[in-house]
Amino acid sequence: MANIGPFELIIVLVIALLVLGPKRLPDAGKSLGKGLREFKDALAGDDTAERDPQTRARVTEPSGPTESDGRESG
């Protein structure tokens, strides 16, 4: 397996910065970290998020104000 050295890591980070831009790069890193954490928990069989109602509520509820299109449901 090939070793990834500091030079290769710098090249990958520069390319990511050019492609995503400085404003979207932190969000991409945050999303990647969250996805890796969920993947690791799924492999380990850690289902605490499914059992904990507070965590489930935080995951399912939108985190910001939602826009209404003016139509009423009913």
VMD Tcl script that draws the C-alpha trace (Angstrom):
set ca {
  {0.00 0.00 0.00}
  {1.32 3.45 -0.86}
  {2.28 5.79 1.95}
  {0.80 9.27 1.87}
  {3.46 11.79 2.77}
  {3.13 15.44 3.73}
  {3.76 16.59 0.15}
  {0.87 14.52 -1.22}
  {-1.41 15.69 1.60}
  {-0.62 19.34 0.83}
  {-1.41 18.78 -2.86}
  {-4.79 17.21 -2.00}
  {-5.65 20.08 0.37}
  {-4.71 22.73 -2.22}
  {-6.86 21.02 -4.85}
  {-9.78 20.81 -2.39}
  {-9.39 24.50 -1.61}
  {-9.39 25.39 -5.31}
  {-12.43 23.24 -6.08}
  {-14.58 24.10 -3.05}
  {-13.37 27.57 -2.19}
  {-12.56 28.98 1.23}
  {-16.21 29.40 2.29}
  {-17.39 25.85 1.56}
  {-14.26 23.97 2.65}
  {-15.08 23.98 6.41}
  {-18.61 22.73 5.72}
  {-17.24 19.95 3.53}
  {-14.83 18.91 6.28}
  {-17.60 18.95 8.86}
  {-19.85 16.82 6.65}
  {-17.03 14.39 5.94}
  {-16.26 14.03 9.65}
  {-19.92 13.45 10.49}
  {-20.24 10.84 7.77}
  {-17.11 9.00 8.92}
  {-18.36 9.04 12.52}
  {-21.75 7.61 11.49}
  {-20.04 4.97 9.35}
  {-17.76 3.97 12.22}
  {-20.71 3.77 14.62}
  {-22.65 1.64 12.14}
  {-19.74 -0.78 11.79}
  {-19.35 -1.01 15.56}
  {-23.09 -1.56 16.02}
  {-23.44 1.58 18.14}
  {-27.12 2.47 17.96}
  {-27.27 4.93 20.87}
  {-28.55 7.65 18.53}
  {-31.53 5.46 17.70}
  {-32.30 4.76 21.37}
  {-31.78 8.28 22.72}
  {-34.93 10.38 22.05}
  {-33.07 13.69 22.53}
  {-30.47 12.81 19.91}
  {-33.14 11.52 17.55}
  {-35.10 14.78 17.95}
  {-31.99 16.84 17.15}
  {-31.31 14.76 14.05}
  {-34.86 14.81 12.68}
  {-35.79 18.44 13.40}
  {-34.62 21.15 11.00}
  {-31.88 23.31 12.49}
  {-33.03 26.65 11.15}
  {-36.12 28.62 10.29}
  {-38.07 27.12 7.45}
  {-39.51 29.15 4.65}
  {-43.22 29.00 4.04}
  {-44.60 29.26 0.55}
  {-47.83 30.84 1.76}
  {-50.07 27.81 1.24}
  {-52.06 26.39 4.09}
  {-52.27 22.65 4.55}
  {-55.60 21.09 5.07}
}
mol new
graphics top color blue
foreach p $ca { graphics top sphere $p radius 0.5 }
foreach p [lrange $ca 0 end-1] q [lrange $ca 1 end] { graphics top cylinder $p $q radius 0.2 }
display resetview
